[in-house]
Amino acid sequence: MQPVPEITGKTVFIPLIGHPVEQVKSPGPVNAWFSDNDVAAVLIPVDILPDKVASFLDAIRGTGNCPGLSVTMPHKQAAYAGVDALTDRARRAEAVNIIHRRPDGTLLGDMVDGEAMVAALAKNGVSVRGKCVLVVGAGGAGTAIIYALAEAGAATIVVIERDRAKSDRLIGQLRRDYPQLQAQDSLPDDIDVDIAINASPAGMNAADPHPFPLERLTQAEIIADAVTKPPVTPWLEEARRRGIAIQAGAEMTLAQLPTQIAFWGLDKAGRDDGKGR
């Protein structure tokens, strides 16, 4: 069992806000890293009602021993609206999953789900470059993942999104920003998918239909999910039964921990270094 770090007046704390938060996976490894590296910090899950996110962020602006926050569903859009400044990738995704509290109390929001998904795939030996990738869901996490895939050199990205206006807008932006990319809203019969990713909530409940028919993914190198509860969704379970490699949601969560720790300024031993990023 990982020892619990001593809480003192010098300890900084990072709230992980969501509703609910019982499914979150990051407090264990983050707090273990703090303990192993003698960093006087602790990550604490905090269940915040959706209509209280703005007031919670306002309180954090005046909280000197809080270097920032981590944000999970369903608060990524509320966090986007509630911070004072945004990185380019957060602005593109219109969502925030990590916040840095700067020395003047202002809040800088970033969105690192996309880079984390690509990093987790790489850890599993899967390169995105030149591949056909299908992504289900174009919300905050899905959009961040799609842009990270484009940046990583995907040849084709198929966006499966029920909201047609959202899908059309995103595909238009991709075609403008990445002219060499084949971006489309459906999977043609003559194209095989190399990588399939679920970035929607489908699979959180046992009765949910699969995000995308596995019969169309028989040639996939890997099927990945952003859902962390259950740890292995029914879609992934069935893919594994069919002999397809899988990547669970927790792998994306763990892949972004180094970025988060650095963003809070806690990659150096001790307290937040106070530098805005």
N, C-alpha and C positions, 0 to 999 in steps of 0.2 A: 504494500500500500504506500502511495506517495505521501510523504510527510506534509502536513498542512503548514504553510509558512506562517511565522509569527506575525500577528497584526499589531503594529505600533503606530504612534503618531506620525511616523515618517512613511507609512505605507500609502501608496497611491492605488486608486481603484478604478477599474474600467467596467462600467455596466454593459452587459449584453442584453439589449432590449428586444422584446418580441411579445407575441401573444398567440399561443402559449409559448413557454420556453422549456418545457420538460423534455423536448426532443433534441436540444442543442448538444453538440459533441465537443465544442472547442474548449470549455472551461478546464477539463482534465489536462489535455496536453499543454495549454497555455500556462496554467498554474504550475505544472510540472517544470516547464521551461524556466519560469520565474524562480522557482525553488532551486533548480540545478545551477542557475547562473547568479544566484544571490541577489536577485532584483527584488526590491521591496515593493511588490505590486501584487494585485489580485484581480482576476476577472470574475465577475459575479453576474449570473443570470437574473434579470429583472423583468417581471411580467407587467407590462404597461398596457392599459386599455388604449385602443386606437385614438380616442378623442383626447387623450392626455399626453400624447407624444410632444406636441409643441410646448406645453408647459414644463414637461420634464427637461427638454433641451434648454429651455430658458433658465431653469435652475442650475443646469450643468455649467452654463456660462459663468456663473459666480462661484463655482466649486473649485478651489485652488488645488486640491489633491486629486483631481480627475484629469488625466491627460487626454482622454477621449472615450469613445464608445465603439462597440460593435453592434450591428443592427441586423436582425433577421426578420422573417415574415411575421406579420404583414406590414411592417413599418418602413420598408425601404423607400417607398414613395413619400411618406410623411417626413422622413428624415431629409429627403431631397428638398422638400419644400421648406424645411425648418432651419437648415444651416445657413451660414452667412456667405460662404464661398464654396465653389465646386471645382474639382479637377475636370479636364476635358472629357475623360471617359465616364465620369459620373453624369456630366451634362448630356452626353450622347445617350446614355441608358435611361436618363430621367429617373434615376434611383441611386441610393446611397447605402452601402453596407458597412462603412467604417468612417469614423469621425475623429478628427484631431482637434483638441481644444488648444488654441494658440495663447500666448502669454497675455494678450489683451482680452481674453475671454471669448473671442469670436470662434466660430466653429467652421472647420474646413471638411467638406464631405468628399469621399472617394468611393469608387465601386470596383472591387477587385475580383468578383466572381469569375469574370471572363478569363483573366490571366491564370487564375487558380485552376480552372477547368483544363486549360491547355497544358499547364504544368503537371497536373495529375495524369493526364493522358501520356505525357512524355515519360513520367515515372513508370508507367505501365508499358513502356516501349512502343508507344504509338505516336507517330509524327502526323501532324495535320497537313503539312505542305503537300500540295498537289492532290489532295483527297476530296472526295465528295462527302460532305457532312450534312446530315439531316438534323434539324433542331426543332423540337416541339415546344412551343411557348415563346412569345416575344414580349414578355413583361420585362421588369427591370433586370433580373438575372439572365433571362433569355437574350435580351438585347446586348447585354455586356458580353455574354458568351459568343454571340454571333460576331460582334466586332472584333473580339480577340481572335476568333478563328480566321477572319479576313486578314488581320494583321499578321497572323502566323503562316499565311500563304495557302489557305484552302483554295482549291480550284473551283468548287461548286458548293454553294450553301442553299439547302432547301429549307425554307421557313414554313412550319406548320402552325398556324395561329387562327383561332376561331374568329377573332375580331379582324374582319377584312380590311377596315380602314387602317388599323395598326400595322397589319402585314404589308399593305400597299405602300404605306409611308416608309417603313423600314427598308423594304426592297428597293424603293426609289433612292433612298439615301445610300445604300450599299452600291448600287450601280453608279451613282455619281462619285462616291469616294474611292471606289475600287473598280475602275473600268474593266480590268482584266478578269474580274470575278464573275462567274455565272451565278446569279442570285434569282431564285424563283420560289413560287408559293405552292408548288405541288411537285410530286416525284414522277417524272416521266417513266413509262413502262420499260424503256430501253436503258435506263441508268441504274447501276448498282450502287448502293450506299456503302461507303467504307467505314464511317463512324456515325452512330446515331446517339443523340443526346436528348434526354427529357429535362426540360427546364420549366415545366408546368407543375402544378400541384398534384397531377394525376398520379395515383399510387399511394397517397397518404392514407386513404381509406381502402379497406379490403375489397369493397364493392366497386371501386373505380374501374372503368375499362382501361385496357392497355393504352398508353399514349400513342402508339403507332403499331400497325399489324406486324408481327414478327415474320410473317410469311414474305413480306417485302424486304426483309433485312437479312436474308440467308447468307449473303456474301460479306456481311459486316465484319471488320476486324475486331471491333469492340462496341458494346452498347453501354452508355453511361447515364447516370441519373443524378440530378441535383437534390432529390428528396432524401432527407436523412432519417426520417421515421415513417415506416419501419426501416431498419438498417439496410435490408435488401428488399426492394419492392417486388410485388408479384411479377411485374414486367421483367425485371432482372432475373428473378428466379426461373422464369420460363425460358429466357434467353440462355441461361446457364445450362438448363436441362437439354436444350437443343445444341449444346456444344459451342456456343458463342462466348467469347471473353466478355466479362462485365467489369464495370467500375461503379462502386457504390457512392452515394452522396457524401458520406463522411470523408472520402478521399479528396474531394474538391475543397471541403472545409479545412482539412489539415494542410493542404497545399498553400493556402493563403496566410498561414500563421506567420512565417518570416516577414512578409510584407506588412502585416498588421502591426507586429511588434516594432518594426522600424518606423512605421508611420506615427506610432505613439511616442517615439523617441526612447523606447525602452530596450533597444538592442544594445545600448551601453549600460553597464551596471549602474543601478541606482535609479534616480528619478528621471522624469521627462526632461529632455534637454532644452525644451522651450522653443525649438526652431519650427516655424511654420513650413509645411511641405505642400 
